[in-house]
Amino acid sequence: MLLKGDRTSIVRDMGGFVVRVNMPGWLKPRPTDHGHGPLAMIVESSLDPGRPIAMHEHRNDEIISWVPFGVMRHDDKTTGRLVTDSKHLLVMNAGRSFWHSEETLSSDPPLRMLQIFVRPRAVDLDPRIQHGPIPLRRPNTWRHLVGPEGGDAPFHIRNTIDLFDIRLEPGARLVFPHMRGRDLYFYVYSGLLFAAGQTFAEGAQGLLLSDRELSVESKTQSTVVAFLIDPHAPITRKGTVGDHRKIPPVILIRMLRKWRQLWKWRRSY
């Protein structure tokens, strides 16, 4: 069964810096975790030109910065200044501690990116950073960007997740990446998709709790990211963002879901 989530209602506006937080685990009928296995959350971030984000610390998060449009200017205490855009990817394996800042210049275009928070396999690993060019995008072809250590992806994280992206032309039909023993999660950055009898617009997300093939058709030009996740991989829930203490407990999410269902039922009669 393909579980669907519409555009998230968890939005925080910090004045020129807007984040929309997506919780993969909350797509399940009876969630037990806001994440799904090693995938803690997907944050869609928008940054106005000339907006800085001050130096801050991350711990025990593997953070993938995916920038399809715009420019994200990074600075840290280890490597210095780096620029991430549609041709470059940034992965921060924060481990026990990693400090960085982000900004856009006033001359930069508005930035809209995804920051993907992955739970590492263990707590307080050595911090490191990866930054570099990514393969050229080919229309209607999945591009493998990130995978576990020791794999063939150009960038690596310290758990069992593989990340792919794609630019689909209108009318394109193909299958999502799939791998034995892995679940599929995907996020529609832009466009309109049709899969398993359901429509997925911009900001929608899907979770397939199976390793079977899933076909998709693009109704418009669409940009999508997809993750293959080992739901049984060992994880730590100590991330400063991915498992922040202010994330609502799943019991509250269950109650809210039941209230919404009851409200819809009462309005229909």
C-alpha positions in Angstrom: 0.0 0.0 0.0 1.3 3.5 -0.9 0.7 6.0 1.9 0.3 9.6 0.9 0.9 12.9 2.7 -0.2 16.2 1.3 1.9 19.4 1.7 2.9 19.7 5.3 1.2 22.1 7.7 4.3 22.4 9.9 5.7 25.7 8.8 7.9 28.1 10.7 8.6 31.6 9.3 11.6 33.3 10.8 11.7 36.4 8.7 13.1 35.7 5.3 13.8 32.1 6.4 10.9 29.7 6.1 11.0 25.9 6.9 8.4 23.3 6.1 9.0 20.1 8.0 8.0 16.7 6.7 7.9 13.6 9.0 7.9 10.4 7.1 6.7 8.3 10.0 3.6 10.3 10.4 2.3 9.0 7.1 1.6 5.6 8.7 -2.0 4.9 10.0 -0.7 4.3 13.5 2.7 6.0 13.7 5.2 5.0 16.4 8.0 7.4 15.3 8.1 10.7 13.5 10.8 9.3 11.3 11.0 6.1 9.3 14.0 4.0 10.2 17.2 6.0 9.6 15.2 8.8 7.8 14.3 11.4 10.5 12.8 14.2 8.5 12.8 16.2 5.3 12.9 20.0 5.7 12.1 22.3 2.7 13.9 25.5 3.4 13.4 28.9 1.7 15.9 31.7 2.2 15.5 35.3 0.8 18.4 37.0 -0.8 20.7 38.6 1.7 19.5 36.5 4.6 22.1 35.0 7.0 21.7 32.1 9.4 24.2 32.5 12.3 26.8 29.9 13.2 25.2 27.0 15.1 26.0 23.4 16.2 24.7 20.1 14.9 25.2 16.8 16.7 24.4 13.2 15.6 22.7 14.2 12.4 23.7 13.2 8.8 22.5 16.3 6.9 22.2 16.3 3.1 21.8 19.7 1.5 20.1 19.4 -1.9 19.8 22.6 -3.9 18.0 22.3 -7.2 17.5 26.1 -7.7 19.3 29.0 -6.1 22.6 29.2 -4.1 23.3 28.2 -0.5 26.5 29.7 0.9 28.0 27.6 3.7 30.8 28.4 6.1 32.2 26.2 8.9 35.1 26.0 11.3 36.8 23.1 9.5 36.6 23.7 5.7 35.6 27.3 5.4 33.3 28.7 2.7 31.5 26.4 0.2 28.8 27.1 -2.4 26.1 24.5 -3.0 23.8 24.8 -6.0 22.2 22.7 -8.7 25.6 21.3 -9.7 27.0 20.6 -6.2 25.9 18.7 -3.2 26.8 19.1 0.5 26.7 16.4 3.1 27.5 17.2 6.8 28.2 14.0 8.8 27.9 16.0 12.1 28.9 13.2 14.5 29.8 14.4 18.0 29.8 18.1 17.0 29.8 20.3 13.8 29.4 24.0 13.6 28.3 25.9 10.5 26.5 28.9 9.1 24.5 29.6 6.0 23.5 32.6 4.0 22.5 34.0 0.6 23.9 37.3 -0.8 21.7 40.1 -1.7 22.6 39.4 -5.4 21.6 35.8 -5.2 18.2 34.5 -6.3 15.7 33.2 -3.8 16.8 29.8 -2.4 14.4 26.9 -2.1 16.2 23.7 -1.1 15.8 20.4 0.9 17.8 19.6 4.0 17.5 15.9 4.7 18.2 14.6 8.2 19.4 11.0 8.5 20.0 9.2 11.8 23.5 7.7 12.0 24.1 4.1 13.0 25.8 5.2 16.3 26.2 8.1 18.5 29.1 10.6 18.5 30.9 9.4 15.4 33.8 11.5 14.0 32.6 14.7 12.3 33.3 15.3 8.6 32.0 17.1 5.6 31.6 16.2 1.9 31.1 18.7 -0.8 31.6 18.5 -4.6 30.1 18.3 -8.1 27.3 15.8 -8.9 26.7 14.0 -12.2 24.9 16.0 -14.9 21.2 15.5 -14.9 19.6 13.6 -17.8 15.8 14.0 -18.3 13.7 11.1 -17.1 16.7 9.3 -15.6 17.2 8.6 -11.9 20.4 10.1 -10.6 22.1 8.3 -7.6 23.5 10.9 -5.3 24.0 9.5 -1.8 24.3 6.1 -0.3 25.8 4.1 2.6 29.6 4.0 3.2 31.4 1.6 0.9 28.8 2.0 -1.9 29.1 3.4 -5.4 27.2 6.7 -4.7 29.4 9.9 -5.0 28.4 10.9 -1.4 28.0 8.8 1.7 26.1 8.7 4.9 26.6 6.5 7.9 23.4 4.4 7.6 21.5 2.4 5.1 19.7 4.9 2.9 20.2 5.7 -0.8 19.0 9.1 -2.3 18.1 9.6 -5.9 16.6 12.6 -7.8 15.0 13.1 -11.2 13.6 15.7 -13.6 10.6 14.3 -15.3 9.2 15.6 -18.6 5.4 15.8 -19.0 4.0 12.3 -19.9 7.1 10.4 -18.7 6.4 7.0 -17.3 8.9 4.9 -15.4 9.4 3.1 -12.1 10.9 4.4 -8.8 14.2 3.0 -7.7 13.8 -0.2 -5.8 16.0 -2.6 -3.9 15.5 -5.8 -2.0 14.6 -5.2 1.7 14.2 -1.4 1.3 11.1 0.8 1.7 10.5 3.7 -0.6 9.9 7.3 0.4 9.6 10.2 -2.1 9.0 13.9 -2.0 7.6 16.0 -4.9 9.7 19.2 -5.0 7.7 20.5 -8.0 5.2 19.3 -10.6 2.4 16.7 -10.5 2.7 12.9 -10.4 0.3 10.0 -10.6 1.2 6.7 -8.8 -0.8 3.8 -7.5 -4.1 5.5 -8.4 -3.2 8.7 -6.4 -2.2 12.2 -7.4 0.9 13.8 -5.8 1.2 17.6 -6.2 4.1 19.9 -5.2 5.0 19.3 -1.6 3.3 15.9 -1.4 5.1 12.8 -0.1 4.7 9.1 -0.4 5.8 6.1 1.7 5.7 2.5 0.3 6.3 0.0 3.1 7.5 -2.6 0.6 10.3 -3.4 -1.8 8.1 -4.0 -4.8 8.2 -1.9 -7.9 6.1 1.2 -8.1 5.3 2.9 -11.4 4.9 6.7 -11.7 3.6 9.0 -14.4 4.5 12.7 -14.6 1.6 14.9 -15.6 3.7 18.1 -15.8 7.5 18.8 -15.7 8.3 17.5 -12.2 11.3 17.3 -9.9 11.3 14.5 -7.3 13.6 13.0 -4.7 13.4 9.3 -3.7 14.9 7.4 -0.8 15.4 3.6 -0.4 15.4 2.9 3.3 16.3 -0.1 5.4 13.6 0.2 8.1 15.5 -2.3 10.3 18.9 -0.5 10.2 20.4 0.3 13.7 19.9 4.0 14.5 20.6 6.6 17.2 17.9 9.1 18.1 20.2 11.8 19.4 20.2 14.3 16.5 19.9 18.0 17.5 17.4 18.6 14.7 16.3 15.2 13.3 15.2 14.1 16.8 14.7 17.4 18.5 13.1 17.3 21.9 10.3 19.7 20.8 9.0 17.3 18.1 5.4 16.3 19.2 5.1 12.8 20.5 3.4 10.3 18.2 0.5 9.8 20.7 -0.5 13.5 20.1 -0.4 12.9 16.3 -2.7 9.9 16.7 -5.2 12.0 18.7 -5.0 14.8 16.2 -5.6 12.4 13.3 -8.7 10.9 15.1 -10.1 14.4 15.8 -9.7 15.4 12.2 -11.5 12.2 11.0 -14.3 12.8 13.5 -14.6 16.4 12.4 -14.9 15.4 8.8 -17.5 12.8 9.7 -19.6 15.3 11.6 -19.5 17.8 8.8 -20.7 15.2 6.3 -24.0 14.7 8.3 
